[in-house]
Amino acid sequence: MKTIARTLLALILLSSSAFAGDLVNVAGASRIALNGYDPVAFFTDGKPVIGSPFIKGSYQGADYLFATKDHKTLFLANPEKYAPQYGGYCAYGVSVEALAPVDISTWQVRDGKLYLNFSHEYVEKFNADFDGNVVKADRKWPGLVTKYGN
């Protein structure tokens, strides 16, 4: 398990960028977060909705795409509410102090926050002790930002 996590971490660090002292899972030099999905749609539409490259907003050095101008307005008014937890990295990975990419189909909104994971297997592991894993991830996230953020 540790070997897989370390391999995933190395892969992420080679393919993702962090900006402005933050650590956000983005698509290389494009700086697009959430693989181009609209972060607000997870909350308002209850599903992943691809954003438009013509409706863009920035937060923590990453660009987010939105399906509508209203979604962009909502996001920019309160980005902490809509941005994915742990910079959009795998929530379970962060709970074990590793960075991993995400599969957008693993999304879940719980307690008013958006969580993503590497795979459905990792969602099951994360949800097996959701509250405990959130506590672990919340504790480990600042150290990962310090270590890998710019």
Chimera marker file (.cmm) of the C-alpha trace (Angstrom):
<marker_set name="trace">
<marker id="1" x="0.000" y="0.000" z="0.000" r="1" g="1" b="0" radius="0.5"/>
<marker id="2" x="2.788" y="2.444" z="0.889" r="1" g="1" b="0" radius="0.5"/>
<marker id="3" x="4.596" y="1.665" z="-2.367" r="1" g="1" b="0" radius="0.5"/>
<marker id="4" x="1.438" y="2.420" z="-4.360" r="1" g="1" b="0" radius="0.5"/>
<marker id="5" x="0.885" y="5.655" z="-2.446" r="1" g="1" b="0" radius="0.5"/>
<marker id="6" x="4.486" y="6.759" z="-3.014" r="1" g="1" b="0" radius="0.5"/>
<marker id="7" x="4.275" y="5.930" z="-6.714" r="1" g="1" b="0" radius="0.5"/>
<marker id="8" x="1.049" y="7.894" z="-7.012" r="1" g="1" b="0" radius="0.5"/>
<marker id="9" x="2.618" y="10.791" z="-5.148" r="1" g="1" b="0" radius="0.5"/>
<marker id="10" x="5.561" y="10.897" z="-7.529" r="1" g="1" b="0" radius="0.5"/>
<marker id="11" x="3.218" y="10.760" z="-10.526" r="1" g="1" b="0" radius="0.5"/>
<marker id="12" x="1.140" y="13.626" z="-9.199" r="1" g="1" b="0" radius="0.5"/>
<marker id="13" x="4.099" y="15.791" z="-8.445" r="1" g="1" b="0" radius="0.5"/>
<marker id="14" x="5.326" y="15.340" z="-11.996" r="1" g="1" b="0" radius="0.5"/>
<marker id="15" x="1.947" y="16.094" z="-13.604" r="1" g="1" b="0" radius="0.5"/>
<marker id="16" x="0.427" y="18.728" z="-11.322" r="1" g="1" b="0" radius="0.5"/>
<marker id="17" x="1.355" y="22.246" z="-10.409" r="1" g="1" b="0" radius="0.5"/>
<marker id="18" x="0.884" y="24.285" z="-7.267" r="1" g="1" b="0" radius="0.5"/>
<marker id="19" x="0.766" y="28.046" z="-7.225" r="1" g="1" b="0" radius="0.5"/>
<marker id="20" x="0.794" y="30.963" z="-4.783" r="1" g="1" b="0" radius="0.5"/>
<marker id="21" x="1.751" y="28.947" z="-1.705" r="1" g="1" b="0" radius="0.5"/>
<marker id="22" x="-1.235" y="26.668" z="-2.133" r="1" g="1" b="0" radius="0.5"/>
<marker id="23" x="-1.504" y="23.148" z="-3.383" r="1" g="1" b="0" radius="0.5"/>
<marker id="24" x="-4.200" y="22.556" z="-5.977" r="1" g="1" b="0" radius="0.5"/>
<marker id="25" x="-4.574" y="19.554" z="-8.251" r="1" g="1" b="0" radius="0.5"/>
<marker id="26" x="-4.485" y="21.146" z="-11.711" r="1" g="1" b="0" radius="0.5"/>
<marker id="27" x="-3.976" y="19.990" z="-15.279" r="1" g="1" b="0" radius="0.5"/>
<marker id="28" x="-0.329" y="20.935" z="-15.876" r="1" g="1" b="0" radius="0.5"/>
<marker id="29" x="0.428" y="24.347" z="-17.319" r="1" g="1" b="0" radius="0.5"/>
<marker id="30" x="-3.256" y="25.032" z="-18.061" r="1" g="1" b="0" radius="0.5"/>
<marker id="31" x="-3.869" y="25.499" z="-14.300" r="1" g="1" b="0" radius="0.5"/>
<marker id="32" x="-7.412" y="24.101" z="-14.756" r="1" g="1" b="0" radius="0.5"/>
<marker id="33" x="-8.740" y="22.572" z="-11.530" r="1" g="1" b="0" radius="0.5"/>
<marker id="34" x="-11.256" y="19.729" z="-11.196" r="1" g="1" b="0" radius="0.5"/>
<marker id="35" x="-10.466" y="18.471" z="-14.695" r="1" g="1" b="0" radius="0.5"/>
<marker id="36" x="-12.624" y="21.316" z="-16.014" r="1" g="1" b="0" radius="0.5"/>
<marker id="37" x="-15.737" y="20.419" z="-14.040" r="1" g="1" b="0" radius="0.5"/>
<marker id="38" x="-17.867" y="23.156" z="-12.479" r="1" g="1" b="0" radius="0.5"/>
<marker id="39" x="-17.357" y="23.006" z="-8.677" r="1" g="1" b="0" radius="0.5"/>
<marker id="40" x="-20.713" y="24.647" z="-7.945" r="1" g="1" b="0" radius="0.5"/>
<marker id="41" x="-22.671" y="22.094" z="-9.994" r="1" g="1" b="0" radius="0.5"/>
<marker id="42" x="-21.831" y="19.322" z="-7.524" r="1" g="1" b="0" radius="0.5"/>
<marker id="43" x="-23.867" y="21.284" z="-4.970" r="1" g="1" b="0" radius="0.5"/>
<marker id="44" x="-26.612" y="22.825" z="-7.117" r="1" g="1" b="0" radius="0.5"/>
<marker id="45" x="-27.142" y="20.151" z="-9.782" r="1" g="1" b="0" radius="0.5"/>
<marker id="46" x="-26.116" y="17.137" z="-7.722" r="1" g="1" b="0" radius="0.5"/>
<marker id="47" x="-23.815" y="15.854" z="-10.450" r="1" g="1" b="0" radius="0.5"/>
<marker id="48" x="-20.577" y="16.640" z="-12.282" r="1" g="1" b="0" radius="0.5"/>
<marker id="49" x="-21.111" y="19.199" z="-15.035" r="1" g="1" b="0" radius="0.5"/>
<marker id="50" x="-18.301" y="20.201" z="-17.362" r="1" g="1" b="0" radius="0.5"/>
<marker id="51" x="-17.532" y="23.917" z="-17.244" r="1" g="1" b="0" radius="0.5"/>
<marker id="52" x="-17.077" y="26.328" z="-20.118" r="1" g="1" b="0" radius="0.5"/>
<marker id="53" x="-13.615" y="27.668" z="-20.948" r="1" g="1" b="0" radius="0.5"/>
<marker id="54" x="-15.364" y="31.005" z="-21.527" r="1" g="1" b="0" radius="0.5"/>
<marker id="55" x="-16.648" y="31.202" z="-17.934" r="1" g="1" b="0" radius="0.5"/>
<marker id="56" x="-13.563" y="31.012" z="-15.747" r="1" g="1" b="0" radius="0.5"/>
<marker id="57" x="-12.612" y="32.164" z="-12.262" r="1" g="1" b="0" radius="0.5"/>
<marker id="58" x="-9.431" y="31.813" z="-10.208" r="1" g="1" b="0" radius="0.5"/>
<marker id="59" x="-8.864" y="30.687" z="-6.647" r="1" g="1" b="0" radius="0.5"/>
<marker id="60" x="-5.624" y="29.671" z="-4.907" r="1" g="1" b="0" radius="0.5"/>
<marker id="61" x="-3.662" y="29.963" z="-8.143" r="1" g="1" b="0" radius="0.5"/>
<marker id="62" x="-5.929" y="27.596" z="-10.084" r="1" g="1" b="0" radius="0.5"/>
<marker id="63" x="-8.560" y="28.299" z="-12.715" r="1" g="1" b="0" radius="0.5"/>
<marker id="64" x="-12.028" y="26.840" z="-12.289" r="1" g="1" b="0" radius="0.5"/>
<marker id="65" x="-14.483" y="26.521" z="-15.160" r="1" g="1" b="0" radius="0.5"/>
<marker id="66" x="-18.217" y="27.066" z="-14.720" r="1" g="1" b="0" radius="0.5"/>
<marker id="67" x="-21.297" y="25.941" z="-16.618" r="1" g="1" b="0" radius="0.5"/>
<marker id="68" x="-23.072" y="29.257" z="-15.991" r="1" g="1" b="0" radius="0.5"/>
<marker id="69" x="-22.223" y="32.815" z="-15.000" r="1" g="1" b="0" radius="0.5"/>
<marker id="70" x="-24.424" y="32.358" z="-11.922" r="1" g="1" b="0" radius="0.5"/>
<marker id="71" x="-22.222" y="29.468" z="-10.796" r="1" g="1" b="0" radius="0.5"/>
<marker id="72" x="-19.131" y="31.613" z="-11.245" r="1" g="1" b="0" radius="0.5"/>
<marker id="73" x="-20.710" y="34.375" z="-9.164" r="1" g="1" b="0" radius="0.5"/>
<marker id="74" x="-21.621" y="31.922" z="-6.383" r="1" g="1" b="0" radius="0.5"/>
<marker id="75" x="-18.113" y="30.462" z="-6.372" r="1" g="1" b="0" radius="0.5"/>
<marker id="76" x="-16.272" y="33.780" z="-6.313" r="1" g="1" b="0" radius="0.5"/>
<marker id="77" x="-18.501" y="35.028" z="-3.485" r="1" g="1" b="0" radius="0.5"/>
<marker id="78" x="-17.594" y="32.010" z="-1.325" r="1" g="1" b="0" radius="0.5"/>
<marker id="79" x="-14.880" y="29.813" z="-2.872" r="1" g="1" b="0" radius="0.5"/>
<marker id="80" x="-14.208" y="27.938" z="0.395" r="1" g="1" b="0" radius="0.5"/>
<marker id="81" x="-17.752" y="26.575" z="0.227" r="1" g="1" b="0" radius="0.5"/>
<marker id="82" x="-17.446" y="25.152" z="-3.291" r="1" g="1" b="0" radius="0.5"/>
<marker id="83" x="-13.764" y="24.325" z="-3.845" r="1" g="1" b="0" radius="0.5"/>
<marker id="84" x="-12.967" y="20.655" z="-3.310" r="1" g="1" b="0" radius="0.5"/>
<marker id="85" x="-11.328" y="19.656" z="-0.069" r="1" g="1" b="0" radius="0.5"/>
<marker id="86" x="-7.559" y="19.137" z="-0.004" r="1" g="1" b="0" radius="0.5"/>
<marker id="87" x="-6.972" y="21.079" z="-3.201" r="1" g="1" b="0" radius="0.5"/>
<marker id="88" x="-8.904" y="18.517" z="-5.219" r="1" g="1" b="0" radius="0.5"/>
<marker id="89" x="-6.517" y="15.684" z="-4.389" r="1" g="1" b="0" radius="0.5"/>
<marker id="90" x="-7.718" y="12.265" z="-3.240" r="1" g="1" b="0" radius="0.5"/>
<marker id="91" x="-9.212" y="12.692" z="0.240" r="1" g="1" b="0" radius="0.5"/>
<marker id="92" x="-8.234" y="9.194" z="1.337" r="1" g="1" b="0" radius="0.5"/>
<marker id="93" x="-4.712" y="9.736" z="0.022" r="1" g="1" b="0" radius="0.5"/>
<marker id="94" x="-4.373" y="12.912" z="2.075" r="1" g="1" b="0" radius="0.5"/>
<marker id="95" x="-5.580" y="11.029" z="5.175" r="1" g="1" b="0" radius="0.5"/>
<marker id="96" x="-2.580" y="8.704" z="4.772" r="1" g="1" b="0" radius="0.5"/>
<marker id="97" x="-0.260" y="11.613" z="3.920" r="1" g="1" b="0" radius="0.5"/>
<marker id="98" x="-0.066" y="11.020" z="0.170" r="1" g="1" b="0" radius="0.5"/>
<marker id="99" x="-1.163" y="12.988" z="-2.881" r="1" g="1" b="0" radius="0.5"/>
<marker id="100" x="-3.108" y="11.076" z="-5.517" r="1" g="1" b="0" radius="0.5"/>
<marker id="101" x="-5.128" y="12.061" z="-8.594" r="1" g="1" b="0" radius="0.5"/>
<marker id="102" x="-8.898" y="11.715" z="-8.584" r="1" g="1" b="0" radius="0.5"/>
<marker id="103" x="-11.627" y="10.071" z="-10.597" r="1" g="1" b="0" radius="0.5"/>
<marker id="104" x="-14.421" y="12.646" z="-10.909" r="1" g="1" b="0" radius="0.5"/>
<marker id="105" x="-17.023" y="9.878" z="-10.582" r="1" g="1" b="0" radius="0.5"/>
<marker id="106" x="-15.952" y="9.397" z="-6.944" r="1" g="1" b="0" radius="0.5"/>
<marker id="107" x="-17.300" y="12.805" z="-5.912" r="1" g="1" b="0" radius="0.5"/>
<marker id="108" x="-19.447" y="13.236" z="-2.850" r="1" g="1" b="0" radius="0.5"/>
<marker id="109" x="-20.765" y="16.231" z="-0.958" r="1" g="1" b="0" radius="0.5"/>
<marker id="110" x="-20.862" y="15.525" z="2.770" r="1" g="1" b="0" radius="0.5"/>
<marker id="111" x="-21.362" y="18.004" z="5.557" r="1" g="1" b="0" radius="0.5"/>
<marker id="112" x="-21.472" y="20.747" z="2.916" r="1" g="1" b="0" radius="0.5"/>
<marker id="113" x="-18.018" y="19.921" z="1.487" r="1" g="1" b="0" radius="0.5"/>
<marker id="114" x="-16.883" y="18.367" z="-1.786" r="1" g="1" b="0" radius="0.5"/>
<marker id="115" x="-14.642" y="15.311" z="-1.491" r="1" g="1" b="0" radius="0.5"/>
<marker id="116" x="-12.971" y="13.426" z="-4.341" r="1" g="1" b="0" radius="0.5"/>
<marker id="117" x="-11.018" y="10.189" z="-4.366" r="1" g="1" b="0" radius="0.5"/>
<marker id="118" x="-8.675" y="8.200" z="-6.577" r="1" g="1" b="0" radius="0.5"/>
<marker id="119" x="-11.077" y="5.294" z="-7.078" r="1" g="1" b="0" radius="0.5"/>
<marker id="120" x="-14.300" y="3.804" z="-5.778" r="1" g="1" b="0" radius="0.5"/>
<marker id="121" x="-12.178" y="1.475" z="-3.637" r="1" g="1" b="0" radius="0.5"/>
<marker id="122" x="-10.642" y="4.549" z="-1.988" r="1" g="1" b="0" radius="0.5"/>
<marker id="123" x="-14.112" y="6.059" z="-1.461" r="1" g="1" b="0" radius="0.5"/>
<marker id="124" x="-15.060" y="2.902" z="0.442" r="1" g="1" b="0" radius="0.5"/>
<marker id="125" x="-11.898" y="3.137" z="2.545" r="1" g="1" b="0" radius="0.5"/>
<marker id="126" x="-12.465" y="6.833" z="3.210" r="1" g="1" b="0" radius="0.5"/>
<marker id="127" x="-16.131" y="6.345" z="4.074" r="1" g="1" b="0" radius="0.5"/>
<marker id="128" x="-15.451" y="3.322" z="6.326" r="1" g="1" b="0" radius="0.5"/>
<marker id="129" x="-14.441" y="5.884" z="8.966" r="1" g="1" b="0" radius="0.5"/>
<marker id="130" x="-15.484" y="9.124" z="7.319" r="1" g="1" b="0" radius="0.5"/>
<marker id="131" x="-15.207" y="11.363" z="10.393" r="1" g="1" b="0" radius="0.5"/>
<marker id="132" x="-11.905" y="9.827" z="11.508" r="1" g="1" b="0" radius="0.5"/>
<marker id="133" x="-10.416" y="10.073" z="8.012" r="1" g="1" b="0" radius="0.5"/>
<marker id="134" x="-11.497" y="13.715" z="7.698" r="1" g="1" b="0" radius="0.5"/>
<marker id="135" x="-9.760" y="14.460" z="10.996" r="1" g="1" b="0" radius="0.5"/>
<marker id="136" x="-6.602" y="12.691" z="9.755" r="1" g="1" b="0" radius="0.5"/>
<marker id="137" x="-6.702" y="14.455" z="6.387" r="1" g="1" b="0" radius="0.5"/>
<marker id="138" x="-7.326" y="17.847" z="8.006" r="1" g="1" b="0" radius="0.5"/>
<marker id="139" x="-4.266" y="17.297" z="10.209" r="1" g="1" b="0" radius="0.5"/>
<marker id="140" x="-2.017" y="16.096" z="7.399" r="1" g="1" b="0" radius="0.5"/>
<marker id="141" x="-3.062" y="18.586" z="4.692" r="1" g="1" b="0" radius="0.5"/>
<marker id="142" x="-1.083" y="21.599" z="6.028" r="1" g="1" b="0" radius="0.5"/>
<marker id="143" x="2.110" y="19.532" z="6.061" r="1" g="1" b="0" radius="0.5"/>
<marker id="144" x="1.541" y="18.415" z="2.467" r="1" g="1" b="0" radius="0.5"/>
<marker id="145" x="0.943" y="22.028" z="1.424" r="1" g="1" b="0" radius="0.5"/>
<marker id="146" x="4.157" y="23.096" z="3.158" r="1" g="1" b="0" radius="0.5"/>
<marker id="147" x="6.118" y="20.244" z="1.619" r="1" g="1" b="0" radius="0.5"/>
<marker id="148" x="4.774" y="20.362" z="-1.949" r="1" g="1" b="0" radius="0.5"/>
<marker id="149" x="3.171" y="23.788" z="-2.393" r="1" g="1" b="0" radius="0.5"/>
<marker id="150" x="4.960" y="26.760" z="-3.864" r="1" g="1" b="0" radius="0.5"/>
<link id1="1" id2="2" r="1" g="1" b="0" radius="0.2"/>
<link id1="2" id2="3" r="1" g="1" b="0" radius="0.2"/>
<link id1="3" id2="4" r="1" g="1" b="0" radius="0.2"/>
<link id1="4" id2="5" r="1" g="1" b="0" radius="0.2"/>
<link id1="5" id2="6" r="1" g="1" b="0" radius="0.2"/>
<link id1="6" id2="7" r="1" g="1" b="0" radius="0.2"/>
<link id1="7" id2="8" r="1" g="1" b="0" radius="0.2"/>
<link id1="8" id2="9" r="1" g="1" b="0" radius="0.2"/>
<link id1="9" id2="10" r="1" g="1" b="0" radius="0.2"/>
<link id1="10" id2="11" r="1" g="1" b="0" radius="0.2"/>
<link id1="11" id2="12" r="1" g="1" b="0" radius="0.2"/>
<link id1="12" id2="13" r="1" g="1" b="0" radius="0.2"/>
<link id1="13" id2="14" r="1" g="1" b="0" radius="0.2"/>
<link id1="14" id2="15" r="1" g="1" b="0" radius="0.2"/>
<link id1="15" id2="16" r="1" g="1" b="0" radius="0.2"/>
<link id1="16" id2="17" r="1" g="1" b="0" radius="0.2"/>
<link id1="17" id2="18" r="1" g="1" b="0" radius="0.2"/>
<link id1="18" id2="19" r="1" g="1" b="0" radius="0.2"/>
<link id1="19" id2="20" r="1" g="1" b="0" radius="0.2"/>
<link id1="20" id2="21" r="1" g="1" b="0" radius="0.2"/>
<link id1="21" id2="22" r="1" g="1" b="0" radius="0.2"/>
<link id1="22" id2="23" r="1" g="1" b="0" radius="0.2"/>
<link id1="23" id2="24" r="1" g="1" b="0" radius="0.2"/>
<link id1="24" id2="25" r="1" g="1" b="0" radius="0.2"/>
<link id1="25" id2="26" r="1" g="1" b="0" radius="0.2"/>
<link id1="26" id2="27" r="1" g="1" b="0" radius="0.2"/>
<link id1="27" id2="28" r="1" g="1" b="0" radius="0.2"/>
<link id1="28" id2="29" r="1" g="1" b="0" radius="0.2"/>
<link id1="29" id2="30" r="1" g="1" b="0" radius="0.2"/>
<link id1="30" id2="31" r="1" g="1" b="0" radius="0.2"/>
<link id1="31" id2="32" r="1" g="1" b="0" radius="0.2"/>
<link id1="32" id2="33" r="1" g="1" b="0" radius="0.2"/>
<link id1="33" id2="34" r="1" g="1" b="0" radius="0.2"/>
<link id1="34" id2="35" r="1" g="1" b="0" radius="0.2"/>
<link id1="35" id2="36" r="1" g="1" b="0" radius="0.2"/>
<link id1="36" id2="37" r="1" g="1" b="0" radius="0.2"/>
<link id1="37" id2="38" r="1" g="1" b="0" radius="0.2"/>
<link id1="38" id2="39" r="1" g="1" b="0" radius="0.2"/>
<link id1="39" id2="40" r="1" g="1" b="0" radius="0.2"/>
<link id1="40" id2="41" r="1" g="1" b="0" radius="0.2"/>
<link id1="41" id2="42" r="1" g="1" b="0" radius="0.2"/>
<link id1="42" id2="43" r="1" g="1" b="0" radius="0.2"/>
<link id1="43" id2="44" r="1" g="1" b="0" radius="0.2"/>
<link id1="44" id2="45" r="1" g="1" b="0" radius="0.2"/>
<link id1="45" id2="46" r="1" g="1" b="0" radius="0.2"/>
<link id1="46" id2="47" r="1" g="1" b="0" radius="0.2"/>
<link id1="47" id2="48" r="1" g="1" b="0" radius="0.2"/>
<link id1="48" id2="49" r="1" g="1" b="0" radius="0.2"/>
<link id1="49" id2="50" r="1" g="1" b="0" radius="0.2"/>
<link id1="50" id2="51" r="1" g="1" b="0" radius="0.2"/>
<link id1="51" id2="52" r="1" g="1" b="0" radius="0.2"/>
<link id1="52" id2="53" r="1" g="1" b="0" radius="0.2"/>
<link id1="53" id2="54" r="1" g="1" b="0" radius="0.2"/>
<link id1="54" id2="55" r="1" g="1" b="0" radius="0.2"/>
<link id1="55" id2="56" r="1" g="1" b="0" radius="0.2"/>
<link id1="56" id2="57" r="1" g="1" b="0" radius="0.2"/>
<link id1="57" id2="58" r="1" g="1" b="0" radius="0.2"/>
<link id1="58" id2="59" r="1" g="1" b="0" radius="0.2"/>
<link id1="59" id2="60" r="1" g="1" b="0" radius="0.2"/>
<link id1="60" id2="61" r="1" g="1" b="0" radius="0.2"/>
<link id1="61" id2="62" r="1" g="1" b="0" radius="0.2"/>
<link id1="62" id2="63" r="1" g="1" b="0" radius="0.2"/>
<link id1="63" id2="64" r="1" g="1" b="0" radius="0.2"/>
<link id1="64" id2="65" r="1" g="1" b="0" radius="0.2"/>
<link id1="65" id2="66" r="1" g="1" b="0" radius="0.2"/>
<link id1="66" id2="67" r="1" g="1" b="0" radius="0.2"/>
<link id1="67" id2="68" r="1" g="1" b="0" radius="0.2"/>
<link id1="68" id2="69" r="1" g="1" b="0" radius="0.2"/>
<link id1="69" id2="70" r="1" g="1" b="0" radius="0.2"/>
<link id1="70" id2="71" r="1" g="1" b="0" radius="0.2"/>
<link id1="71" id2="72" r="1" g="1" b="0" radius="0.2"/>
<link id1="72" id2="73" r="1" g="1" b="0" radius="0.2"/>
<link id1="73" id2="74" r="1" g="1" b="0" radius="0.2"/>
<link id1="74" id2="75" r="1" g="1" b="0" radius="0.2"/>
<link id1="75" id2="76" r="1" g="1" b="0" radius="0.2"/>
<link id1="76" id2="77" r="1" g="1" b="0" radius="0.2"/>
<link id1="77" id2="78" r="1" g="1" b="0" radius="0.2"/>
<link id1="78" id2="79" r="1" g="1" b="0" radius="0.2"/>
<link id1="79" id2="80" r="1" g="1" b="0" radius="0.2"/>
<link id1="80" id2="81" r="1" g="1" b="0" radius="0.2"/>
<link id1="81" id2="82" r="1" g="1" b="0" radius="0.2"/>
<link id1="82" id2="83" r="1" g="1" b="0" radius="0.2"/>
<link id1="83" id2="84" r="1" g="1" b="0" radius="0.2"/>
<link id1="84" id2="85" r="1" g="1" b="0" radius="0.2"/>
<link id1="85" id2="86" r="1" g="1" b="0" radius="0.2"/>
<link id1="86" id2="87" r="1" g="1" b="0" radius="0.2"/>
<link id1="87" id2="88" r="1" g="1" b="0" radius="0.2"/>
<link id1="88" id2="89" r="1" g="1" b="0" radius="0.2"/>
<link id1="89" id2="90" r="1" g="1" b="0" radius="0.2"/>
<link id1="90" id2="91" r="1" g="1" b="0" radius="0.2"/>
<link id1="91" id2="92" r="1" g="1" b="0" radius="0.2"/>
<link id1="92" id2="93" r="1" g="1" b="0" radius="0.2"/>
<link id1="93" id2="94" r="1" g="1" b="0" radius="0.2"/>
<link id1="94" id2="95" r="1" g="1" b="0" radius="0.2"/>
<link id1="95" id2="96" r="1" g="1" b="0" radius="0.2"/>
<link id1="96" id2="97" r="1" g="1" b="0" radius="0.2"/>
<link id1="97" id2="98" r="1" g="1" b="0" radius="0.2"/>
<link id1="98" id2="99" r="1" g="1" b="0" radius="0.2"/>
<link id1="99" id2="100" r="1" g="1" b="0" radius="0.2"/>
<link id1="100" id2="101" r="1" g="1" b="0" radius="0.2"/>
<link id1="101" id2="102" r="1" g="1" b="0" radius="0.2"/>
<link id1="102" id2="103" r="1" g="1" b="0" radius="0.2"/>
<link id1="103" id2="104" r="1" g="1" b="0" radius="0.2"/>
<link id1="104" id2="105" r="1" g="1" b="0" radius="0.2"/>
<link id1="105" id2="106" r="1" g="1" b="0" radius="0.2"/>
<link id1="106" id2="107" r="1" g="1" b="0" radius="0.2"/>
<link id1="107" id2="108" r="1" g="1" b="0" radius="0.2"/>
<link id1="108" id2="109" r="1" g="1" b="0" radius="0.2"/>
<link id1="109" id2="110" r="1" g="1" b="0" radius="0.2"/>
<link id1="110" id2="111" r="1" g="1" b="0" radius="0.2"/>
<link id1="111" id2="112" r="1" g="1" b="0" radius="0.2"/>
<link id1="112" id2="113" r="1" g="1" b="0" radius="0.2"/>
<link id1="113" id2="114" r="1" g="1" b="0" radius="0.2"/>
<link id1="114" id2="115" r="1" g="1" b="0" radius="0.2"/>
<link id1="115" id2="116" r="1" g="1" b="0" radius="0.2"/>
<link id1="116" id2="117" r="1" g="1" b="0" radius="0.2"/>
<link id1="117" id2="118" r="1" g="1" b="0" radius="0.2"/>
<link id1="118" id2="119" r="1" g="1" b="0" radius="0.2"/>
<link id1="119" id2="120" r="1" g="1" b="0" radius="0.2"/>
<link id1="120" id2="121" r="1" g="1" b="0" radius="0.2"/>
<link id1="121" id2="122" r="1" g="1" b="0" radius="0.2"/>
<link id1="122" id2="123" r="1" g="1" b="0" radius="0.2"/>
<link id1="123" id2="124" r="1" g="1" b="0" radius="0.2"/>
<link id1="124" id2="125" r="1" g="1" b="0" radius="0.2"/>
<link id1="125" id2="126" r="1" g="1" b="0" radius="0.2"/>
<link id1="126" id2="127" r="1" g="1" b="0" radius="0.2"/>
<link id1="127" id2="128" r="1" g="1" b="0" radius="0.2"/>
<link id1="128" id2="129" r="1" g="1" b="0" radius="0.2"/>
<link id1="129" id2="130" r="1" g="1" b="0" radius="0.2"/>
<link id1="130" id2="131" r="1" g="1" b="0" radius="0.2"/>
<link id1="131" id2="132" r="1" g="1" b="0" radius="0.2"/>
<link id1="132" id2="133" r="1" g="1" b="0" radius="0.2"/>
<link id1="133" id2="134" r="1" g="1" b="0" radius="0.2"/>
<link id1="134" id2="135" r="1" g="1" b="0" radius="0.2"/>
<link id1="135" id2="136" r="1" g="1" b="0" radius="0.2"/>
<link id1="136" id2="137" r="1" g="1" b="0" radius="0.2"/>
<link id1="137" id2="138" r="1" g="1" b="0" radius="0.2"/>
<link id1="138" id2="139" r="1" g="1" b="0" radius="0.2"/>
<link id1="139" id2="140" r="1" g="1" b="0" radius="0.2"/>
<link id1="140" id2="141" r="1" g="1" b="0" radius="0.2"/>
<link id1="141" id2="142" r="1" g="1" b="0" radius="0.2"/>
<link id1="142" id2="143" r="1" g="1" b="0" radius="0.2"/>
<link id1="143" id2="144" r="1" g="1" b="0" radius="0.2"/>
<link id1="144" id2="145" r="1" g="1" b="0" radius="0.2"/>
<link id1="145" id2="146" r="1" g="1" b="0" radius="0.2"/>
<link id1="146" id2="147" r="1" g="1" b="0" radius="0.2"/>
<link id1="147" id2="148" r="1" g="1" b="0" radius="0.2"/>
<link id1="148" id2="149" r="1" g="1" b="0" radius="0.2"/>
<link id1="149" id2="150" r="1" g="1" b="0" radius="0.2"/>
</marker_set>
